[in-house]
Amino acid sequence: MKTAWIFPGQGSQALGMIGDLAESALGQERLEIAAKILGWSVLEKCQGDEETLSRTLYTQPCLFVVESILADLLQEKGHFPDLVAGHSLGEYSALYAARVFNFETGLNLVQNRSRLMDAAEGGKMAALMKFDRTSLETVVNQTENVVIANDNSAEQVVISGTPEAVDLVLGQVKVKRVMQLKVSGAFHSPLMENAAIQFRQILELVNFQKAKVPVISNVDPSNPTQDGEQLKKYLIQQMTSSVRWREIMLKLPDVGVEKAIEVGPGKVLTGLIKRTTPAIELENISQLANISKNSDDVIFQGSLIGVGFIIWQYFR
């Protein structure tokens, strides 16, 4: 069965999401490394208060650490994906799972990304549920300083731009439900250009390895690739480009994916897939207990699982 691992992004975080991962030897090791890189404790933030954890500066590194630990624990049990994808920040976890870079490199990138995004000002984002897509796209295209930042599904998008532009769109489009997001910046829009320029300078210094499996990017879902340099270019564009998750979901059955495993807290992505491509089998892995429970259901990559894991570990 061809299986995709999908990694959630900002918005899926929850207090206690580190759970029993902190009890594993690997989890303890990664938390120690993360504390040295970040200068603060992921464990404390995950067990602290919701307002602090929801701040971009902390949310993104915490999610990356949790998701990367889960990915490694899955691989230790002999599970490997045939393809990976992630929603916004989740794309970094996907690239790590595909061994494009090691844990330390990935966390450093996420830390810099979170700092730049946390410092962004003058923007507004709003999630829209159930609307007329043609009407929305027309209004957005006719309004300056606002874009569809997250195209999550046929019935759910996030718009991003200046507060005035976002409010102008909301005043012209009939929407069943609107939820204002608690962010200060216009993420995934051209208004993030200054932050993107700074982040590009950081990214260009990092060596991206060839991915072990194809990665479907947020920027270009039509072109799954293992090319490290191409994947780096996609990340450079990602901060100012829309998250095209709806297209990623539709791409999964096109490339033969029969099962999608959401690796990380919550069930946001599997929920979206269930409503968009219901034929795909779904599973959620958010704790060590989930992995142990399914340890006998190994996804074989040939007969030499041990050798395969050693090869993958070499590129961590």
Buried (B, 14 or more C-beta within 10 A) or exposed (E): EBBBBBBBBBBBBBBEBBBEBBEBEBBBEBBEBBBEBBEBBBBBBBBEEEEEBBBBBBBBBBBBBBBBBBBBBBBBBBBBBBBBBBBBBBBBBBBBBBBBBBBBBBBBBBBBBBBBBBBBEEBBBBBBBEBEEEEBBEBBEEBEBBBBBBBBBBBBBBBBBBBEBBBBBBEBBEBEEBEEBEBBBBBBBBBBEEBBEBBBEBBEEBEBBBBBBBBBBBBBBEBBBBBBEBBBBBBBBBBBBBBBBBBBBBBBBEEEBBBBBBBBBBBBBBBBBBEBBEEBEBBBBBBBEBBEEBEEEEBEBEEEBEEBBEEBEEBB
